[in-house]
Amino acid sequence: MQFKRLSYLLILVFVGVSQFVSAQTHYDLIIVGGGASGTAAGVAAGRLGTKTLIIEPTVWLGGMLTSAGVSAIDGNHRLPSGIWGEFKSKLEDYYGGEEKLSTGWVSNTLFEPKVGNKILQEMANSVDNLTVSFESEWKTASYSDLTWTVSYSKNGKNYTVEAPILIDATELGDVAAAQGLPYRLGMDARDEIGENFAPAESNDIIQDLTYVVTLQDYGKGADKTILKPANYDPEEFACACAHADPITDKDPTLDCGKMLDYGKLPNGKYMINWPNCGNDYYLNIVEMNPEERTVALEAAKQASLRFIYYIQHDLGYQHLGIAEDEYPTEDNLPMIPYHRESRRYVGLVDFTLPYVRTPYSAPSPLYRTGVAVGDYTIDHHHKKNLDAPAIDFIKIRVPSYNVPLGALIPKEHPALILAEKSISVSNIVNGASRLQPVVLGIGHAAGVLAAVAVKEKKELQDVSIREVQAALLSQNAYIMPFLDMKPSDKNFIAMQKIGATGILKGEGVPYLWANQTWFYPDRLVTEYELVDGLRPIYPELKEFWGASGAYLTGERFQVILEKIKPNTPLLEIAELWKRAELPGNFTSETELTRLEVSVLLNELIDPFGIAVDWKGTFLK
């Protein structure tokens, strides 16, 4: 594969360390970027006792969720994993119930950006070990002698801080780029990435970005029409009200009200983030320096203002004006654009399409190393770049999935963690992993990974995957994307752990815009299903051919268990059954469900405790 490197600090402002006036401050973890992943990482690490600093250039937390105005959540409505689930629950409390968040048809969870920021800041403020430095621009980052040294500026003053671990949670992967780490940018070549849907040749074309606008309904009779922007041509947006069915892509219908209701928020506000002849804009600023980015982004901002003028002037919605109380900016627009794509670094493993489409038959069982889950379909925006090769994303149907931990760790650095959209993922799969709940989950996992590495004083490559997963489960996060269970379920952790071993596999299906994987806790287990799942872990069962397709009974469970753990009588299993408060009584005739088998295996032999490597192979 062709990878890009930066051999010089492309995006840095060169300031000598001697000019930094404050004394160095030591942390356990430095996070550059307080966006979706950076905030989640900081909260998760801090809660585990890790002294953490977030360096954030704006005055808000949340990044694309808030500062970019993308306050309509894509996916994971039924996978309330970890910090995403906590954030969703707090939104429900604020607005008065889950149904109060379902205001627009693009999502089940819509909210005002300023409310999202408020909730995230409250979450951060409740963590004693977490410090957030707002309005702070990182300048340099270097690693030597097992220590990161990071310099940043705030309010005209310069500061230097140190930590053993750093998380790059910037929007575009800038810190890792400054280390010269190899990355991909744009579309991958089919043969190089191993994805049949990818174009034949690689290119540097990324997804369109969007400068979101939040509108407010000022009521009948109000005229909030903005001044006519320069170079305005209504033909640019002529097909904005014509949109196809989002699933079948049938012939479009003309409905301007539906176009606006796409991102309707609570309290009479609207998220204008419209892909069809709307305010998507093609612009690749990834490898520009900060000054060049600022200049280039003005074009995207102007495109959004032209679209707003079109909505107000040509479509007749003059009562919808730019919300004046949403963002702490002079122009009342979001602080940052919505970046759908970043540099994608080379990790310990590469998260590509086979691991999403067919996780149980992929080249390696990466699903066993999962740390974040997602269910939104693969979604790319390329309508504003006519040079983008056509990819039939409708045919790339996938189930829900999990993200492997190794995708967060670069191959060539022992103490840098990748977050946000910069993980080791293919261009195509980034179309799913870039979405808000998944990025929150990636940040959550990054924070836990950092906390474990700091506590045990290990390089990232030496950290136990199972230890990270166990810590995530203890914080109500999913490691397997099973929608028919919740963290509040008594046996959630046992089922997640057994699912992560592959002993009992889920069944995944592509479904609309919320793909699914089912565990079926109440389904009966067959003898063969259990033995077949145990064989990859326990050599003792490789020559055992006494398992039929009949439903597993207590007696047959004990016979199979004896091969792994001799001298385990039925009475011991029955006592465990009672302690676990499983239904009824355990007898030799009891037919066992997947939930019950998960609980028994987890307690009796703890297969989850057997280590796996970064590719998911058991190390026993």
C-alpha positions as CSV (number, residue, x, y, z in Angstrom):
1,M,0.0,0.0,0.0
2,Q,1.0,3.6,-0.5
3,F,1.2,5.5,2.8
4,K,1.8,9.1,3.3
5,R,4.2,10.5,5.9
6,L,5.0,14.0,7.2
7,S,8.7,14.2,7.8
8,Y,8.3,17.7,9.1
9,L,5.9,19.4,11.4
10,L,3.5,20.6,8.7
11,I,0.8,22.1,10.8
12,L,2.9,23.4,13.8
13,V,3.8,26.8,14.8
14,F,7.5,26.7,15.6
15,V,8.0,28.1,19.0
16,G,11.1,27.3,21.1
17,V,10.4,25.5,24.3
18,S,12.5,28.0,26.1
19,Q,9.9,30.7,25.3
20,F,7.2,28.8,27.2
21,V,6.8,30.7,30.5
22,S,4.9,28.3,32.7
23,A,6.4,25.5,34.7
24,Q,5.8,22.1,33.2
25,T,2.8,20.2,34.6
26,H,2.7,16.4,34.6
27,Y,-0.4,14.4,33.8
28,D,-1.0,10.7,33.3
29,L,-2.7,11.3,30.0
30,I,-2.9,14.2,27.5
31,I,-5.8,14.4,25.0
32,V,-5.4,16.8,22.1
33,G,-9.0,17.6,21.0
34,G,-12.1,17.9,23.1
35,G,-14.5,16.6,20.4
36,A,-16.7,13.6,20.6
37,S,-13.9,11.1,21.1
38,G,-11.7,13.4,23.2
39,T,-14.5,14.2,25.6
40,A,-15.4,10.5,26.0
41,A,-11.8,9.5,26.4
42,G,-11.2,12.1,29.1
43,V,-14.3,11.2,31.1
44,A,-13.6,7.4,30.9
45,A,-9.9,7.7,31.8
46,G,-10.6,10.2,34.6
47,R,-13.2,8.0,36.1
48,L,-10.5,5.2,36.3
49,G,-8.3,7.5,38.3
50,T,-6.1,8.7,35.4
51,K,-5.0,12.3,35.8
52,T,-6.0,13.7,32.4
53,L,-5.8,16.9,30.5
54,I,-7.9,17.8,27.4
55,I,-6.5,20.6,25.2
56,E,-9.5,22.0,23.2
57,P,-9.3,25.0,20.9
58,T,-13.0,26.1,21.3
59,V,-15.0,26.9,24.4
60,W,-17.2,23.8,24.0
61,L,-16.9,20.1,24.3
62,G,-18.3,17.6,21.8
63,G,-16.8,18.5,18.4
64,M,-19.1,17.3,15.6
65,L,-21.9,16.7,18.1
66,T,-22.0,20.3,19.3
67,S,-19.3,22.7,17.9
68,A,-20.0,21.5,14.3
69,G,-23.8,21.5,14.9
70,V,-24.4,17.9,13.8
71,S,-26.9,17.4,16.6
72,A,-28.9,14.5,15.0
73,I,-27.4,11.2,16.0
74,D,-26.9,8.6,13.3
75,G,-27.5,5.1,14.7
76,N,-27.1,3.2,17.9
77,H,-30.6,4.0,19.1
78,R,-30.9,0.5,20.4
79,L,-27.2,0.2,21.4
80,P,-26.9,2.6,24.3
81,S,-23.3,1.8,24.9
82,G,-21.2,3.4,27.6
83,I,-20.7,7.2,27.4
84,W,-23.0,7.4,24.4
85,G,-25.8,5.7,26.4
86,E,-25.1,8.0,29.3
87,F,-25.2,11.1,27.1
88,K,-28.5,9.9,25.5
89,S,-30.1,9.3,28.9
90,K,-29.2,12.8,30.0
91,L,-30.7,14.3,26.9
92,E,-33.9,12.4,27.6
93,D,-33.9,13.7,31.2
94,Y,-33.4,17.3,29.9
95,Y,-36.1,17.2,27.3
96,G,-38.6,15.1,29.2
97,G,-38.4,11.7,27.6
98,E,-37.0,9.7,24.7
99,E,-40.0,10.6,22.5
100,K,-39.1,14.3,22.9
101,L,-35.9,13.7,21.0
102,S,-37.5,12.2,17.9
103,T,-38.3,15.5,16.3
104,G,-36.8,15.0,12.8
105,W,-37.0,12.1,10.5
106,V,-33.2,11.6,10.0
107,S,-32.7,10.4,13.6
108,N,-34.3,9.1,16.8
109,T,-32.2,11.5,18.8
110,L,-32.0,15.2,18.0
111,F,-31.1,18.0,20.3
112,E,-29.9,21.6,20.4
113,P,-26.1,21.8,20.1
114,K,-25.8,24.1,23.1
115,V,-27.7,21.6,25.2
116,G,-25.3,18.8,24.1
117,N,-22.4,21.0,25.1
118,K,-23.9,21.7,28.5
119,I,-24.4,18.1,29.2
120,L,-20.9,17.1,28.2
121,Q,-19.4,19.8,30.2
122,E,-21.4,18.7,33.2
123,M,-20.1,15.2,32.7
124,A,-16.6,16.4,32.4
125,N,-16.8,18.7,35.5
126,S,-18.0,15.7,37.6
127,V,-14.7,13.9,37.0
128,D,-12.1,14.9,39.6
129,N,-9.2,13.7,37.6
130,L,-10.1,15.5,34.4
131,T,-8.9,19.0,33.5
132,V,-10.1,20.8,30.3
133,S,-8.1,23.7,28.9
134,F,-10.5,25.6,26.6
135,E,-9.4,28.1,23.9
136,S,-6.1,26.3,23.8
137,E,-4.1,25.6,20.6
138,W,-1.5,22.8,20.7
139,K,1.8,23.8,19.1
140,T,4.2,20.9,19.4
141,A,4.2,17.3,20.6
142,S,7.3,15.2,21.0
143,Y,8.0,11.8,22.6
144,S,11.2,10.7,24.2
145,D,12.3,8.8,27.3
146,L,8.8,7.3,27.7
147,T,7.4,10.8,28.0
148,W,5.2,13.1,25.8
149,T,6.0,16.8,26.0
150,V,3.2,18.9,24.6
151,S,3.2,22.7,24.2
152,Y,0.1,24.8,23.8
153,S,-1.0,28.4,23.9
154,K,-4.0,29.9,25.9
155,N,-4.9,33.5,26.3
156,G,-1.6,34.7,24.9
157,K,0.4,32.5,27.3
158,N,2.4,29.4,26.5
159,Y,2.4,26.2,28.5
160,T,4.2,22.9,28.5
161,V,2.8,19.6,29.9
162,E,4.0,16.1,30.1
163,A,2.5,12.6,30.2
164,P,3.4,9.0,29.3
165,I,0.4,8.6,27.0
166,L,-1.2,10.9,24.4
167,I,-4.5,10.5,22.5
168,D,-4.8,12.2,19.1
169,A,-8.5,13.3,19.2
170,T,-8.1,16.1,16.7
171,E,-10.6,16.3,13.9
172,L,-8.1,15.5,11.2
173,G,-5.4,13.5,13.0
174,D,-2.9,16.3,13.2
175,V,-0.8,15.1,16.2
176,A,-0.1,11.7,14.7
177,A,0.8,13.4,11.4
178,A,3.4,15.6,13.2
179,Q,5.1,12.4,14.4
180,G,5.5,11.3,10.8
181,L,3.3,8.2,11.2
182,P,2.1,6.6,7.9
183,Y,-1.5,7.2,6.9
184,R,-3.9,6.8,4.0
185,L,-6.0,9.7,2.7
186,G,-8.8,9.3,0.2
187,M,-10.2,6.2,-1.5
188,D,-8.2,3.0,-1.3
189,A,-7.3,0.8,-4.2
190,R,-9.4,-2.4,-4.5
191,D,-6.5,-4.8,-4.6
192,E,-4.5,-3.1,-1.9
193,I,-7.3,-2.9,0.7
194,G,-9.0,-6.1,-0.2
195,E,-12.4,-4.7,-0.8
196,N,-14.2,-5.5,-4.0
197,F,-16.4,-2.4,-3.8
198,A,-13.4,0.0,-3.8
199,P,-12.2,1.7,-7.0
200,A,-9.5,0.0,-9.1
201,E,-7.1,2.8,-8.3
202,S,-6.5,4.8,-5.2
203,N,-7.0,8.6,-5.1
204,D,-7.0,11.5,-2.6
205,I,-10.7,12.2,-2.8
206,I,-12.4,12.4,0.7
207,Q,-16.0,12.8,1.6
208,D,-17.8,16.1,1.3
209,L,-17.7,18.2,4.4
210,T,-20.6,20.4,5.6
211,Y,-20.7,23.8,7.4
212,V,-23.9,23.2,9.3
213,V,-26.3,26.0,10.0
214,T,-28.9,25.9,12.9
215,L,-32.1,27.8,12.0
216,Q,-34.7,29.1,14.4
217,D,-38.4,29.5,13.7
218,Y,-39.1,33.1,14.7
219,G,-42.8,32.8,14.0
220,K,-45.4,33.8,11.4
221,G,-44.7,37.2,9.9
222,A,-41.1,37.4,10.9
223,D,-38.6,38.1,8.1
224,K,-35.1,36.8,9.0
225,T,-33.9,36.6,5.4
226,I,-30.1,37.2,5.3
227,L,-28.4,39.5,2.8
228,K,-28.0,38.0,-0.6
229,P,-24.7,36.2,-0.6
230,A,-22.1,36.8,-3.4
231,N,-22.3,34.6,-6.4
232,Y,-25.8,33.4,-5.5
233,D,-27.5,31.3,-8.1
234,P,-30.7,29.4,-7.2
235,E,-29.9,26.7,-9.7
236,E,-27.3,25.5,-7.3
237,F,-30.0,24.2,-5.0
238,A,-32.8,23.6,-7.5
239,C,-33.2,19.9,-6.6
240,A,-32.9,20.3,-2.9
241,C,-36.6,19.6,-2.3
242,A,-36.5,16.5,-4.5
243,H,-35.3,13.6,-2.5
244,A,-35.6,9.8,-2.9
245,D,-36.8,7.3,-0.4
246,P,-33.7,7.0,1.9
247,I,-33.7,3.2,1.7
248,T,-34.9,2.1,-1.7
249,D,-33.7,5.1,-3.7
250,K,-36.9,5.2,-5.6
251,D,-37.9,8.1,-7.8
252,P,-37.7,11.4,-5.8
253,T,-40.7,13.3,-4.5
254,L,-40.9,17.1,-4.3
255,D,-41.4,18.1,-0.6
256,C,-39.6,21.1,0.8
257,G,-41.2,20.7,4.2
258,K,-39.8,17.2,4.4
259,M,-36.4,18.5,3.5
260,L,-36.5,20.9,6.4
261,D,-38.0,18.3,8.8
262,Y,-35.0,16.1,8.1
263,G,-33.1,17.8,10.9
264,K,-35.9,19.4,12.9
265,L,-34.6,19.9,16.5
266,P,-36.5,20.5,19.7
267,N,-37.7,24.1,20.5
268,G,-38.5,25.1,16.9
269,K,-34.9,24.7,15.5
270,Y,-33.6,23.1,12.4
271,M,-30.2,21.5,11.7
272,I,-29.4,22.3,8.1
273,N,-27.1,19.5,7.0
274,W,-28.7,18.5,3.8
275,P,-26.8,16.3,1.3
276,N,-29.0,16.6,-1.8
277,C,-28.3,19.8,-3.7
278,G,-27.8,21.4,-0.2
279,N,-24.9,22.5,1.8
280,D,-22.5,19.6,1.5
281,Y,-19.3,20.9,0.0
282,Y,-16.2,19.2,-1.4
283,L,-13.0,20.5,0.1
284,N,-9.9,18.6,1.1
285,I,-8.1,20.7,3.7
286,V,-6.5,17.8,5.6
287,E,-2.9,18.5,4.7
288,M,-3.2,22.3,4.8
289,N,-1.7,24.3,7.6
290,P,-4.1,26.1,10.0
291,E,-4.1,29.4,8.1
292,E,-4.8,27.7,4.7
293,R,-7.6,25.8,6.3
294,T,-9.3,28.9,7.6
295,V,-9.2,30.5,4.2
296,A,-10.4,27.4,2.4
297,L,-13.3,26.8,4.8
298,E,-14.7,30.2,4.1
299,A,-15.9,28.8,0.7
300,A,-17.8,26.1,2.5
301,K,-19.4,28.6,4.9
302,Q,-20.5,30.8,2.0
303,A,-22.1,27.8,0.3
304,S,-24.1,27.2,3.4
305,L,-25.2,30.8,3.5
306,R,-26.3,30.6,-0.1
307,F,-28.4,27.6,0.8
308,I,-30.0,29.4,3.7
309,Y,-30.8,32.4,1.4
310,Y,-32.4,29.9,-1.0
311,I,-34.5,28.4,1.8
312,Q,-35.6,31.8,3.0
313,H,-35.9,33.8,-0.3
314,D,-36.8,31.2,-3.0
315,L,-38.7,28.6,-0.9
316,G,-40.5,31.2,1.2
317,Y,-39.3,30.3,4.7
318,Q,-38.3,33.8,5.6
319,H,-39.4,33.2,9.2
320,L,-36.6,30.7,9.6
321,G,-33.6,32.7,10.6
322,I,-30.1,31.7,11.8
323,A,-30.4,30.9,15.5
324,E,-28.9,33.8,17.5
325,D,-28.5,32.1,20.8
326,E,-27.0,28.8,19.8
327,Y,-23.2,29.2,19.3
328,P,-20.7,31.6,21.0
329,T,-19.7,33.0,17.6
330,E,-20.0,36.4,16.0
331,D,-21.8,35.1,12.9
332,N,-23.9,32.6,14.9
333,L,-22.6,29.7,12.9
334,P,-20.9,26.6,14.3
335,M,-17.3,26.9,15.4
336,I,-16.0,24.1,13.2
337,P,-17.2,22.3,10.0
338,Y,-18.4,18.8,10.0
339,H,-15.5,16.7,8.8
340,R,-16.6,13.3,7.5
341,E,-13.1,12.0,6.9
342,S,-9.6,12.4,8.2
343,R,-6.2,10.8,7.8
344,R,-6.5,7.1,8.5
345,Y,-3.4,5.7,10.2
346,V,-1.8,2.3,9.9
347,G,-2.7,0.4,13.1
348,L,-1.9,-2.9,14.6
349,V,-4.9,-4.2,12.6
350,D,-6.7,-2.7,9.7
351,F,-10.5,-2.5,10.0
352,T,-11.8,-3.3,6.6
353,L,-15.1,-4.4,5.0
354,P,-14.8,-8.2,5.4
355,Y,-14.6,-7.7,9.2
356,V,-17.9,-5.7,9.1
357,R,-19.8,-7.8,6.5
358,T,-18.9,-11.3,7.8
359,P,-17.1,-11.0,11.1
360,Y,-17.3,-14.7,11.9
361,S,-15.7,-15.8,8.6
362,A,-13.3,-12.9,8.1
363,P,-9.6,-13.5,7.6
364,S,-9.1,-13.0,11.4
365,P,-11.6,-13.1,14.3
366,L,-11.2,-9.4,15.0
367,Y,-14.6,-9.4,16.6
368,R,-13.1,-11.0,19.7
369,T,-11.1,-7.7,20.2
370,G,-14.1,-5.3,19.9
371,V,-14.3,-2.2,22.0
372,A,-16.9,0.0,20.3
373,V,-20.1,-0.9,18.4
374,G,-22.1,0.6,15.6
375,D,-25.2,-0.2,13.6
376,Y,-25.6,2.6,11.0
377,T,-25.1,1.6,7.4
378,I,-22.0,2.6,5.4
379,D,-22.8,6.1,4.3
380,H,-20.7,8.3,2.0
381,H,-21.2,11.8,0.7
382,H,-19.6,12.4,-2.7
383,K,-22.3,14.4,-4.5
384,K,-20.3,17.6,-4.7
385,N,-17.2,16.1,-6.3
386,L,-18.0,14.8,-9.8
387,D,-14.5,13.3,-10.1
388,A,-15.3,10.8,-7.3
389,P,-15.5,7.2,-8.6
390,A,-18.9,5.8,-8.3
391,I,-19.3,3.2,-5.5
392,D,-22.7,1.4,-5.1
393,F,-23.1,1.9,-1.4
394,I,-26.6,0.7,-1.5
395,K,-25.2,-2.8,-2.3
396,I,-22.7,-2.7,0.5
397,R,-25.1,-4.1,3.1
398,V,-23.7,-4.9,6.5
399,P,-24.9,-6.0,9.9
400,S,-24.1,-4.1,13.1
401,Y,-20.4,-4.5,14.0
402,N,-17.7,-3.8,16.6
403,V,-14.5,-1.9,16.2
404,P,-11.3,-3.8,17.0
405,L,-9.0,-2.4,19.7
406,G,-5.9,-2.8,17.5
407,A,-7.3,-0.2,15.1
408,L,-6.7,2.5,17.8
409,I,-3.0,1.8,18.1
410,P,-0.5,2.8,15.4
411,K,2.0,0.2,14.4
412,E,4.9,2.6,14.8
413,H,4.4,4.3,18.2
414,P,4.3,2.8,21.7
415,A,2.4,5.5,23.4
416,L,0.0,7.3,21.0
417,I,-3.6,6.3,20.7
418,L,-5.7,7.1,17.6
419,A,-9.3,8.4,18.1
420,E,-12.0,10.4,16.3
421,K,-11.9,9.4,12.6
422,S,-8.2,8.7,12.4
423,I,-8.2,5.0,13.4
424,S,-6.9,2.3,11.1
425,V,-9.9,1.8,8.9
426,S,-10.6,1.6,5.2
427,N,-12.1,4.5,3.3
428,I,-15.3,2.5,2.8
429,V,-15.7,1.4,6.4
430,N,-15.0,4.9,7.6
431,G,-18.4,5.7,6.2
432,A,-19.9,3.8,9.2
433,S,-17.2,4.2,11.9
434,R,-17.2,8.1,11.5
435,L,-20.7,8.4,12.9
436,Q,-21.3,10.1,16.3
437,P,-22.1,7.1,18.6
438,V,-19.3,5.0,17.2
439,V,-16.8,7.9,17.6
440,L,-18.0,8.4,21.2
441,G,-17.4,4.6,21.7
442,I,-13.9,4.9,20.1
443,G,-13.1,7.7,22.5
444,H,-14.4,5.7,25.5
445,A,-12.2,2.8,24.5
446,A,-9.2,5.0,24.0
447,G,-9.6,6.5,27.5
448,V,-9.8,3.0,29.1
449,L,-6.9,1.8,27.0
450,A,-4.8,4.7,28.2
451,A,-5.8,4.2,31.8
452,V,-4.8,0.6,31.7
453,A,-1.5,1.4,30.1
454,V,-0.7,4.1,32.6
455,K,-1.7,2.0,35.6
456,E,0.4,-1.0,34.5
457,K,3.2,1.1,33.0
458,K,3.0,-0.8,29.7
459,E,3.5,0.1,26.1
460,L,0.1,0.0,24.3
461,Q,1.0,-3.1,22.3
462,D,1.5,-5.0,25.6
463,V,-1.8,-4.1,27.2
464,S,-4.3,-6.9,27.7
465,I,-7.2,-6.7,25.3
466,R,-9.4,-8.6,27.7
467,E,-8.6,-6.2,30.5
468,V,-9.6,-3.2,28.4
469,Q,-12.8,-5.0,27.4
470,A,-13.6,-5.9,31.0
471,A,-13.2,-2.3,32.1
472,L,-15.5,-1.1,29.3
473,L,-18.1,-3.7,30.3
474,S,-17.9,-2.4,33.9
475,Q,-18.7,1.1,32.5
476,N,-21.9,-0.1,30.7
477,A,-20.2,-0.3,27.3
478,Y,-20.9,-2.9,24.7
479,I,-18.0,-4.9,23.2
480,M,-20.4,-7.0,21.0
481,P,-23.2,-5.3,19.0
482,F,-26.1,-7.5,20.3
483,L,-29.2,-5.4,20.3
484,D,-31.4,-7.8,22.3
485,M,-29.7,-7.0,25.6
486,K,-29.0,-3.8,27.6
487,P,-26.3,-3.0,30.2
488,S,-29.0,-2.9,32.8
489,D,-29.7,-6.6,32.2
490,K,-28.5,-8.7,35.1
491,N,-26.5,-11.1,32.8
492,F,-25.4,-8.5,30.2
493,I,-21.7,-8.9,31.0
494,A,-21.8,-12.7,30.9
495,M,-23.5,-12.7,27.5
496,Q,-21.2,-10.0,26.1
497,K,-18.1,-12.0,27.3
498,I,-19.2,-15.3,25.9
499,G,-20.2,-13.6,22.7
500,A,-16.7,-12.0,22.5
501,T,-15.1,-15.5,22.7
502,G,-17.2,-16.7,19.8
503,I,-18.5,-19.8,21.7
504,L,-22.0,-18.5,21.1
505,K,-22.2,-16.4,18.0
506,G,-24.6,-13.6,17.1
507,E,-26.7,-13.5,13.9
508,G,-26.3,-10.3,11.9
509,V,-28.6,-8.8,9.3
510,P,-28.5,-5.6,7.3
511,Y,-31.7,-3.7,8.1
512,L,-32.6,-0.2,6.8
513,W,-30.5,2.4,8.5
514,A,-30.1,0.5,11.8
515,N,-28.4,-2.8,11.1
516,Q,-28.8,-5.6,13.6
517,T,-27.0,-8.4,15.3
518,W,-29.1,-10.7,17.5
519,F,-27.8,-12.9,20.4
520,Y,-31.2,-14.5,21.1
521,P,-30.7,-15.0,24.9
522,D,-33.8,-17.2,25.3
523,R,-33.1,-19.5,22.4
524,L,-32.2,-23.1,23.3
525,V,-28.6,-24.3,22.6
526,T,-27.8,-27.5,20.8
527,E,-25.1,-29.9,21.9
528,Y,-23.2,-29.4,18.7
529,E,-23.5,-25.6,18.8
530,L,-21.8,-25.6,22.2
531,V,-19.0,-28.0,21.3
532,D,-18.3,-26.4,18.0
533,G,-18.0,-23.0,19.8
534,L,-15.7,-24.4,22.5
535,R,-13.3,-26.3,20.2
536,P,-11.2,-23.3,19.0
537,I,-10.4,-22.6,22.7
538,Y,-10.1,-26.0,24.3
539,P,-8.0,-28.7,22.6
540,E,-9.6,-31.3,24.8
541,L,-12.7,-31.1,22.6
542,K,-11.0,-31.4,19.2
543,E,-11.5,-35.2,19.1
544,F,-14.9,-35.2,20.9
545,W,-17.5,-36.3,18.4
546,G,-20.3,-37.1,20.9
547,A,-22.4,-33.9,20.3
548,S,-25.7,-34.2,18.5
549,G,-28.1,-31.6,17.1
550,A,-30.4,-32.2,20.1
551,Y,-31.1,-29.4,22.5
552,L,-28.5,-29.2,25.3
553,T,-29.7,-30.6,28.7
554,G,-28.1,-30.3,32.1
555,E,-26.8,-33.8,31.9
556,R,-25.2,-33.3,28.5
557,F,-23.8,-29.9,29.6
558,Q,-22.0,-31.6,32.5
559,V,-20.6,-34.4,30.2
560,I,-19.1,-31.7,27.8
561,L,-17.9,-29.6,30.7
562,E,-16.1,-32.7,32.2
563,K,-13.8,-32.7,29.1
564,I,-12.6,-29.2,30.0
565,K,-13.0,-29.1,33.8
566,P,-13.0,-32.7,35.2
567,N,-14.8,-33.5,38.4
568,T,-17.5,-30.9,38.1
569,P,-20.6,-32.6,39.4
570,L,-24.2,-31.7,38.6
571,L,-24.7,-30.5,42.2
572,E,-22.0,-27.9,41.7
573,I,-23.7,-26.6,38.6
574,A,-27.1,-26.7,40.3
575,E,-25.7,-24.6,43.2
576,L,-24.2,-22.0,40.8
577,W,-27.6,-21.9,38.9
578,K,-29.3,-21.0,42.2
579,R,-26.7,-18.4,43.2
580,A,-27.0,-16.8,39.7
581,E,-30.8,-16.7,40.2
582,L,-31.5,-18.4,36.9
583,P,-35.1,-19.4,36.4
584,G,-36.4,-22.7,37.8
585,N,-34.2,-25.5,39.1
586,F,-31.2,-27.0,37.3
587,T,-31.7,-30.7,36.7
588,S,-30.2,-33.3,34.3
589,E,-33.3,-32.8,32.1
590,T,-33.2,-29.0,32.0
591,E,-32.8,-27.6,28.5
592,L,-30.5,-24.7,28.5
593,T,-30.8,-21.3,26.8
594,R,-28.0,-19.2,25.4
595,L,-28.3,-16.8,28.4
596,E,-28.1,-19.7,30.9
597,V,-25.1,-21.3,29.1
598,S,-23.4,-17.9,29.0
599,V,-23.7,-17.5,32.8
600,L,-22.6,-21.1,33.5
601,L,-19.6,-21.0,31.2
602,N,-18.6,-17.5,32.5
603,E,-18.6,-18.7,36.1
604,L,-17.3,-22.3,35.7
605,I,-14.4,-22.0,33.2
606,D,-14.1,-18.2,32.4
607,P,-13.2,-18.6,28.7
608,F,-13.2,-14.8,28.4
609,G,-10.2,-14.8,30.7
610,I,-8.1,-16.6,28.0
611,A,-6.0,-13.9,26.3
612,V,-6.3,-13.1,22.7
613,D,-3.8,-11.4,20.4
614,W,-4.5,-8.3,18.3
615,K,-6.0,-10.5,15.5
616,G,-8.3,-12.2,17.9
617,T,-6.4,-15.5,18.1
618,F,-6.4,-17.3,21.4
619,L,-3.1,-17.4,23.2
620,K,-3.8,-20.4,25.4
